[in-house]
Amino acid sequence: MTSRRILPPCEKTGAVRVEAAGLRVRSRIMKRRTMAGAGLAALLLFAPYVFTQTMTRAPADRSATVNAVFSRWSAATPGCAVGVGVNGTPVLERAYGMADLEHDVPNTPQTIFEAGSVSKQFTAAAVLLLAREGKLSIDDPVRTYVPEVPDYGVPLTIRHMLTHTSGLRDWGEVAAVAGWPRGTRAHTHAHVLDIVSRQKALNFTPGTHWSYSNTGYNLAAVIVSRVSGQSFADFSRDRIFAPLGMTQTSWRDDYTRIVKRRAIAYDQGTDGYHEEMPFENVHGNGGLLTTVGDLLRWNENFVTPTVGDAAFVREEQTPGHFTDGRAHDYAFGLYVRTYRGVDEVSHSGSTAGYRAFLVRYPDQHVSVAVLCNAGNANPTQYAHAVADAYLGDALPRAQPSESGSRATPAPPFHPSAVDLASYPGRYTSDEAETVLTVVADGSDLVIERRPDSTFRMRPTAQDTFAVPTLGTVTFHRNPDGKVADLSVGLDRVWDLRFQRQ
C-alpha cells in the first residue's frame, strides 16, 4: 500500500507538503489491472486528491528550487499551491501560506482555489462536445441560441466568441463604466444578457481583430445549458469532471454555496491583507473551483483522452485565424505559444483575489499547475520558474537580447482655454445605463458619476484624456466644431459612446 505523510506547516515558509512514495498509478495502466487491482485503482481515483494519485518525491534539488520560488508565502500571508506532472504522473505537489488568515488554516495541495480564466478551456470543451454530437456547430450564429444578442448585420458565430474575435464588448467593463465593477454586486447571467442586449455596436467586425472578452464565454455557458437541457454546472460535472476523476472541481454558480477546503481570496493593502472574494454567480468565463491535482488530470486528457477523442483535443488546441487568413495564438480557451524555444499550451486566470496559471509542454510531457489566493501573487512567473527546473536540457541557452529603438512619444496636448470651455456638459449612455458629467475644476477637468465618484482627466492628445478607472475618454466634434459626444475606450470595450445632452 502506498505510504504517505502529511507534514505540518513549516515555521519559516508556512509550507505544507504532501509526499508519497511507492507505486505509481497511471490511467492507462489502471485499465489493464486485474479486478483486485482495479478496485484499488478506483479507491485511489475517487478519494480526495491527496489519495488519488501516487506521487514520487521530487529530487532534492528540484524541491529546493520549488520552495525558493514560493518562499515569500508564509504563515502570515495567503499563498499558493503547485502541482507538477511528468510523463502523465504527478511528481510533486506542495502548498504555501494560508487558506484562511482569520482562522489560521494553512493551504494544502487539496485546498480548492478559484482558477479565473483558466476556466475558459473547460467551457470551450463543453461546447466542442456538443458540436461533436451534432447538437450545434461552432460556426452557427450566436443568435440561433441567444436571441438576446442584438442583430449587428454581420455574421457573429460561436467560433468568434470562443477565440475572442467576436467584437463583443466585455460586459464587466461596461458595468464598471456604469459604476458597478465586478465584485460590487452579485452579477448573474441575467445581468450579462441584459447588458449585452443593450449594446448598439461591436468593438469591431467579427473575425477582423482580437480582443479578450469574458462576454463570449458567459454566453457560451448559456448556450451549453440551453442546448443540453442541463445547467452548465451539471453538464460539466457529468461530461468532463466525473469521467476524469476531477472530484474536487465544480463551478461557482452560487457564490453562497459552502465549499469545503476552499481558500479565502485576499488582496494586500497598505494596512495588510483584506478579503477579496468573487461575490458573483457568473461563470464559464471564470468561476472554476478546483485543485492543482485536478488540473493535472485535465492536462493529461490532452495526451490520453478520456473526455472526447484525439480529434476533440486537437481541435481545442488549434489556434484560430482572422477572416483575412492571418493566424493568432488563441485556440479554444487556450493560448498556443512558445516559452524559451519550446512549445507551450497555457492560460492564466485572475478573479478577485485569486490568481492561477496552468501550462503544458507537449513535447516534453510536462505540466505545471499553480493556484493562489493572493491578489499580489504572480502564478505565471512561478509556474515558469518551476517548469525551468523540470524541462532542464530541453530549454535552449539564453541568447543576449538586442535593445531596439524606442518609439517617438506623441507630442503633449495642452488644452487651450477655448478647448476647456468646450468639454463640460452632461453625457448619457443607454448602453451603460449611466450619466457622466464633465465639469471644470480650475484649469483642469473632472468627470463626475453618480452617486459619488469623481475622476480627474489628464490630457494626452487632441480632445483625448486619460481617466483613472474609466480608461481613455475622447471627445468628438460635429462639422461645426462643437463637442457632440464622448467615447470611452478600454482594453475590452472600444468606443462606448455617451451623447451630450
N, C-alpha and C positions, 0 to 999 in steps of 0.2 A: 504493500500500500504506500502511496506517495506520502512522504513526510513533508511537513510544513511547519513553520514557526512564525509567529507574529511578534515583531519587536516593538517595544514601547517607543514613544516619541523621543528622538534624540534631544538632549538638553540644549545643544547649541543650535541645531537646524530645525528642530521640530519635525524631522522626517519620520515617517512611518514606513517600514519596509516589510513586504510580504515576499518571502522567498520559498521556493520548493525545489527539491532535488529528487531525481529518480526517473520514473517512467515518463516519457514524452508521449503526449496524446495528440494525434493529428486526425482530422476529419476523415481523410481517405483511408486511413488505417482502421479507424473505428468500423467502417462498413464491412471490413473483412474479418472482424473478430468472431469468435465463437459466441454462442448465446450467453455464456457466463461473462465473457469479456465485454459483450455488448451491453450487458446490464450495468457493469462498472462504468462503461463509457457514458451511458445515459445518466447515471448519477452525477458524473462529472459535468455533463453538458448542461443540466438544468438547475444545478445549485448556484448560489451567488458566485460571482466571478473568482473570488479568491480560491474556490474549489473547482472551477470549471476546467482549467487547463493546467497541466503540469508545466512548471517553469524551471529552467535551469538557471543557476546563479550566474549572473554576468561576470566575466573576468574582472579581476580586481581593478585593473587599470581603467576599464570602462565604467565600472561602478563609481570610481573616484571622479571620473570626468562628469558623469551624470550628476553626482552630488554637488560638484562645483558649479554646474550650470544653474542649479536651483538653490544655491547657498544663501541667497538673500531672504528666503522664506523661512520663518521660524515659528515658535510657539506664541509669538506676539503679533503675528501677521496672518492674513489669509495665505493662500499659496496655490499649489498645482499638483496634479497627478500626471505621471508619464508612463507610457507603455511602449515597448519595443518588440516587434515581431521580425524574426529572421527565418526565411525558408518555410513560412507557414506556422512557425512555433513561437509563442511568446517567450522571450528570453529574459525580460526584465520588466517589472512594474513597481513603481515606488510613488510615494506621495510626500508632500512637504507642506508645512504650515497648517493652518487651522480651517476646518469646515464651518465652525461656529465660534466666533470670538467671544460671544456673550456667555456661552455655556461651556467653554473650554473643550470643544470636541475637535480632535485632530482630523485632517484629511487622511484618507487611506486609499489604496488602489480601488476599493469598492465604493468610494464616495461618488455620488451622482452629481454631475455638473450639467449646466446648460451649454449646448455646443454652438450657439449662434448660427451663423450662415454655413457652418459645416453641415447643417441640417438640409441644405438645398439639394444635395445629391440624393437623399432619400426621397424627397418629393419628386424629383425628376424620375427616379426609379419607379415610383408608383405609377406615374403617367405612362412610362415606357412599357410597364407590364400590361396595362390596359390596351395600349396600342398593339402589342404583340398578340393579344387575344382578339383583335379586330373590333374592339368596343369603341375605339376612336382612332383618329390619325393625328400625329403631331403636326401635320400640315393642315388640319382643319381650322377654319376661322374660330377665333375665341368666342365670338358672339353666338356660335352654334350652341354653346353650353352656358355662357354667361351673357345673356342679352342685356344685362345692366351696363355693359361696356358700350359707350356711345359708338355710333357708326361714323368713322372718320373718313369714309370714302376711299380707303386704301386697304389692301389685304393685311390683316393682323392675325397671325396664327399662333398656335400653342408653341411651335418651334421658336418663334420670335421671342416669346416670353421666357422660355427656358434657357435661351442663350443670351439674354439681356440685349437683344436687338429690336425690341418691340416699340421703343419710344414711349412706353407708358411712364408717366411721372410716378416717382416713388411716393406712395400715399403718406408715409411717415414724415417726409419733408414738407409736403403740402400741409399736413396737420400742424407741423412746427411753425410754419409761417402764420398760421391762424392762432398760434398761442397755446397749442396743445401738443407739444412734442411727446414722443413715446415715453412712457413712464409717468406721465402726469395724469392720465386717466386710463381706465381699463378698456383699451381698444379691443374690438371684436371684428370678425369678418364682416359683420353688418356695417361697421364703420368703414371698412375698406371698400365695400361695394358702394356705399353712399358717396364716399369721396371720389371714387373712380367715375361714378355716373355723372358727376358734375364737371368733369374736366372737358373743356371745349377744344382742346388741342393736345397733340402728342409732342414729345420733345423733338421728334424727327420722323420722317417716313420710315416705317418698319423695314428693317433689313439693310439700311444705309449707314447706320452708325452703331456704336456700342455704348450703352450707359447702364450701369448697375441699377437694378430696380427690384426692390422687395415685392412690389405690387404683383409682378408676373407670377411669383411663387405662391403668394397668397391665393391668387386666382386659380393657380394650378391645383392647390389643395381643395378648393371649392369644386373644381371640375371632377377630381377623383371621387369626391363624395357624391356628386350628382349622377355620375355615370355608373358607379359601382353600387349605389344604393346603401352604402355603409358610411359611417362617419370616417373622415380621413384617418383618425387615430386608430379605429378598429381595422380598417383596410391595411394600414401599415403593420399593425401587430400581426394580423393573420397571414399576410402575404410576404412580409420581409423579416420582421423581428423574430417571430416564433420559429420559422424554418431555419434561421441562422443561430438559434440559441441565444439571441440577444435579450435575455430575460430581464435585464436591468434597464431596458430602453423603452421610452414612451414619449408622447408629445405633451407639452404643457398647454393643453387645450382648455384647462381650467386652472388658473393660477392659484386658486384657493385649495386645491386638492392636496392632501397630505402625501408627501413622497418620502419614504423612509431613506435615510442616509443622504439626503440632498444637502449640498453645501449652500450656505448663505453667500450671496454675492456682495462684494464690498468695493468701494472706491475710496481713495485716500484724499483727505482734505488737509488743510493746514493744521487742524487740531486732531488729526488721527483718522482712523478708518470709520466710515459710515456705511450702513447697509444701502445697497443699490440693486434692488430686485426688479425683475421684469413683471410688473403688475399689469399684464395684458393677456388676452386669450388668443390673439392672432398667432398662427403657427403655419408651418410649411416653408416660410421664408427663414425661420429660425424656430426656436422652441423645442428642440430635441433634448430630452433629458436622458443622459447616458453615462457610461463609464469608459475609461480607456480600454479596458478589456473587450467590451462590446464593439468598440470602434475597430479594434484589431480584427475581430471576427468579420466585420463588414468588409474591411480592406482585403481580406483573404478571399472573399467571394469574387473578386475581380480576377483571381488566379484560378480557383477551382469553384465554379459557380454552383451554388445550391439554389439561390434565387435567380431565376432566368437561366440563360444558357450562354454559350460563347458569343453568339451574335448580340445578345442583350448587353453584356458587359462591354463588348467592343463598341456598340453604338453609344453607350452612355459616356464613354471617354474619347469620343471622336470630336475634335474641335469644329466649330461652326465656320460658316462663310457669310460674307456680306452679299448683297444682291449682285454686285459687280464682280463677284468671284474672289475677292480678297479674303484671305483667311484671318481669323483671330484666334486667340488662345483659350477661349472658353467653350467647354463642351456642355454636358447636361449636369449642371451643379458642380462642375469640376474645372479647375484650371489645369491645362496641359502645357507644361513649360520645361525648362531645364534648370538645374541647380549645379553650379560649378562643373558644367560639362556633362552631367548625366541627366537622363530623362526623369521628370518628376510630375506626379499627379497629386494635386493637393487642393485644399480650401481652408481659409481661415474663418474665424467666427467671432462676433462681438455683439453681445446683448446686455444692456445694463452693465453690471459689474463682472459679467462672465467673459472670459476670453478662451479661444480654442484654436487649435491647428491640427489637421490630420493630413499626413503626407505618405506617399508610397513611391518607392523607387522600383519600377517593374523589372528592369534588367538585373538588379541585384537582389530582388525579392526581399526588400527591407521595408518595414512600415514603422512609423512613429506617430503616436497619438499624445497630444498634450492638452489637458483641460485645466483651467484656472478659475478661481473665484475672486480674483483681484483685478480691478479695472486698470491698474498700472502695470500689469504683467504683459510680457511680450512672448506669447507662446510660439510664434513663428520663429523668432530668434532662438528660443530654447530648443525647439524641435530640430532646427538645422544644426545646432551645436551637438545635439545628441546623435543626429544622423551622421555627422562627420566622424564620430567615433566608431560607428558600425560600418560605414561604407569603406573606410580605410583606403586601400590602394586603388579603389575604383575612382577616386577623385583625382583629377589631374592637378599637378602642381600649379600654384597661383602664378599668374604672369603679371609683371609690372603694368600698371594702368597708365594710359597717356591722358594727360589733362587736356580737355577740349576748351575751345574758346567760349566765353560766356556771351549770352545773348545781350544785345544792347537794350537797356531798360527803356521803357516808354517815357517820354517827357512828362514831367509832373503837370498836373492840372490845378490851376489856381482860379476858382470861380470869381468872376467879377461881381460887383455889387448888383449889376443888372441880372447876371445869372442867378445869384442867390435870391433875388426877389421873384424870379420866375418859377421856382420849385414849390414853395409852400402851398398846401391845399389838402383836400380830403380825397383819398383814393380808395376805391372799393373793389372787391373781387367776390363774385358768386362762387367761383371755383374753390376758393379757400375759406369762404364764409367769414370774412373779417374786413376791417377797415384800417388803413394805415393813414395817419395824419402827419404830414411833413410841416414842421414849424421852424422858424428862425430862432436861434439861440445866440444872440450877439452876432458875431461874424461866422458862426457855424450853423449847421442844420442838424436837426434831430428828427427821428421818426417816433411817433407815439402810437401805441397799440393798446386797446382795452384789455384788461382792466387797469393795469398799472405798469406797463412796460415802456421803456424809453431807450432808443438806440441812437448813438451818435454816429454821424455819417462822415466818412473820410474820403475826400475827392481823390480819384485815381486816374481818370481820363475824362474827356469831354462828356459832360452830362452823366457821368458814371461815378458811383460811390461804393466803397466797401463798408458794409454794415454788419457789425458783430451779430451772430445768430441768423440774421436774415440772408446773408450772403452778399451778392452783388446787386445793386439797385441802379438801373439805367432809366433815365427819363427820355421819353420820345416826344418829338415836337411835330405839329401839323405843318402844312406848307407855309402858314403864316409865321412860323417860328414860335408859336405858343405851345407850352407843355400840355400834351393831351392825355398822357398816361405814364405809368411807370411799370417797369418789368423787374421781377425778382428772379435772379438766377442762382441756382445751387448746383451742386455736383450731380444730383439726380432729378432735379426739376429745372427745366430750361424755359426761360421766357414765360413766367407766370404773370399775366397782365392784370394791373389794377387801373380801372378807369377813373379819371379825375371827375369829381362832381362839381 
